[in-house]
Amino acid sequence: MKPLSKVAENVTPSPIREMFNKAIGMKDVVSFTVGEPDFNTPDNIVKAAVTALENGEHHYTPNAGILPLRQAICRVTNASHGLSYCPENQVIVTAGGMEALMLTMMTLLDPGDEFILGDPCWTNYSRQILMCSAQPRFIGVTAENNFTFDPDALEAAITDKTKGFIINSPANPTGGIASRSALEKIAEIAVKHDLYVISDEVYSRLVYDDNDVCSIAALPGMAERTMIINSFSKTYAMTGWRVGYAVGPAHIIGNMVKLQENVAACVNSAAQYGALAALEDSQKAVEDMVRTYAARRELCIKEFSTIPGLHCFAPQGTFYLFVDISGSGMSAGEFAGDLLEKEKVIVVPGNAFGSESDRYVRLSFATSEDTIREGAARIRRYMTKRMN
Ligand SMILES: Cc1ncc(COP(=O)(O)O)c(C=O)c1O
């Protein structure tokens, strides 16, 4: 038989799956791997989707999404960013933030182009870039910079093939938030080298300790070259609904709408009505969820920062704890495998997020306080034995 496409063969499964597979069939496992809210979607959103179905919303919608949802997205984005995006031609509703990212990359990238990513970063970015036959280029980012690009390192990585870079703030897997001053320097580089920027803001509402989240799109000269990616998944506990969006320059969005016609036609129509209710109704459910994450974060910091041999970065946003395990003397893969075998705790090894991040593991605290306590006790026991 003829070979399959190189693109399909080049995309490898994420190491996160490997950890799940190893745990299959094990009993009494404590899992810190899940990258999604452990809450159900708020009732008002569910009811709005059910009502839409009862009212006969059973058909294709415009490729860009229903107009009231695009209007609501622009209202919310314009209010938070101080910008003036137009619902008619500067927003597209997508199947999660993931499809917004994919359509953006398909619109920006030609084969051979390069796109710069932080190491660590969310696993799917590099795979999506490879799916466009383009090349991800990684730059190490460190806790000293809140895991944001060092401007000098970013500039040094730019070649004549570089099309742009991704800013993810707050970031998965680190929980770091890019400061306004760092973003100002990064924005200057984007303008100087005429680069596109993808600003992945899917965790922008999950923020702690009054940390300020600034969007690079709002900085001078940036709206015309920045694609804002956002999603209902994390903020409204709607991962399974698959609704996200991209907001940006009309000529980029116009091309994405054209691609959408050939990929999915549109997002599930009832889910779009649910998303509309999410933006238009009271935000109390979100505030309650964020308060719960904040308490779990405090608990995680308290528990994990006193475990011998571990060092954790206090996350400024998201529901992830990024822990430096180099004190264990093991690579992240060895640590995660051994911890699962000896204590039945699953964590995600940092090399899932970039080759330079092999001394970290990621723990998700989108789980109960009891699970956090039990998992921390097991990891403490494991590390105490290892350090003695
Ligand atoms: C950084 C980041 N961006 C985008 C996404 C995409 O999420 P969704 O497609 O569910 O909106 C995720 C999901 O884990 C993520 O962590």
The ligand as an SDF file (V2000), in Angstrom:
LIG
                    3D

 16 16  0  0  0  0  0  0  0  0999 V2000
   -3.0800   26.4500   26.8110 C   0  0  0  0  0  0  0  0  0  0  0  0
   -4.2790   25.8410   26.2010 C   0  0  0  0  0  0  0  0  0  0  0  0
   -4.7790   26.3840   25.0920 N   0  0  0  0  0  0  0  0  0  0  0  0
   -5.8650   25.8700   24.4850 C   0  0  0  0  0  0  0  0  0  0  0  0
   -6.4990   24.7600   24.9890 C   0  0  0  0  0  0  0  0  0  0  0  0
   -7.6820   24.2500   24.2410 C   0  0  0  0  0  0  0  0  0  0  0  0
   -8.7910   24.0300   25.0080 O   0  0  0  0  0  0  0  0  0  0  0  0
  -10.2210   23.8320   24.3570 P   0  0  0  0  0  0  0  0  0  0  0  0
  -10.0300   23.3490   22.9590 O   0  0  0  0  0  0  0  0  0  0  0  0
  -10.9210   22.8450   25.2190 O   0  0  0  0  0  0  0  0  0  0  0  0
  -10.8620   25.1730   24.3660 O   0  0  0  0  0  0  0  0  0  0  0  0
   -6.0120   24.1430   26.1520 C   0  0  0  0  0  0  0  0  0  0  0  0
   -6.6060   22.9140   26.6910 C   0  0  0  0  0  0  0  0  0  0  0  0
   -6.0880   22.2350   27.5550 O   0  0  0  0  0  0  0  0  0  0  0  0
   -4.8770   24.7030   26.7890 C   0  0  0  0  0  0  0  0  0  0  0  0
   -4.3740   24.1920   27.9250 O   0  0  0  0  0  0  0  0  0  0  0  0
  1  2  1  0
  2  3  1  0
  2 15  2  0
  3  4  2  0
  4  5  1  0
  5  6  1  0
  5 12  2  0
  6  7  1  0
  7  8  1  0
  8  9  2  0
  8 10  1  0
  8 11  1  0
 12 13  1  0
 12 15  1  0
 13 14  2  0
 15 16  1  0
M  END
$$$$
